[in-house]
Amino acid sequence: MNHFETGIIDITYLRENDFLPPEEREKKGPVAVIECIQEIPCNPCVSACKFDAIIMDGINGIPHVDFAKCTGCMSCLKVCPGLAIFIQDKSKAKPSVTVPYEYLPLPVKGSTVTLLGRDGASLGSAIVKFVLPADTVSRSSLISVEFDNPALCEQVRNIKVG
């Protein structure tokens, strides 16, 4: 089955289609991962990126990250209406992922949350590194979580508080 049948993007598909950064890039610091795989008229991520690191072939194109240009600044994550952008960082002793979050209550820095995968299944727990509440630019809150296993960076796509 493919993601059009299940509604869940397979990690193999993301790897094979260059949606994930190469290993050498991951060692350099935070980087955006865009999991927007359908051709829809949307491009705020392209406009938000001051480093020209997001490329699209027209307004209906699929956005791709130029990983060499991406700094992981979160500008694209803040404006994505589809909640399809994540910032992952494998460069530190504790890897982290920053996810868009639209639920209440918001977690607090230092609290423990449950990590969730694309299919909603639990992937273990993590510590909240920081919380950026929603504002006029970011319609979603941004939550960064850190954990021990770097392989989780490509898997964590949401969190559960409590």
LINTALIN-V269912 format. One record per helix or strand. SS is the DSSP state (@ for helix, = for strand). FROM is the first residue (numbers start at 1). TO is the last residue. If there is no record, write none. Layout:
SS/FROM/TO
SS/FROM/TO
This chain:
@/3/6
@/11/16
@/23/26
=/31/34
@/44/48
=/54/55
=/64/65
@/75/79
=/85/89
=/96/101
=/112/116
=/122/132
=/141/146
@/150/154
=/158/160
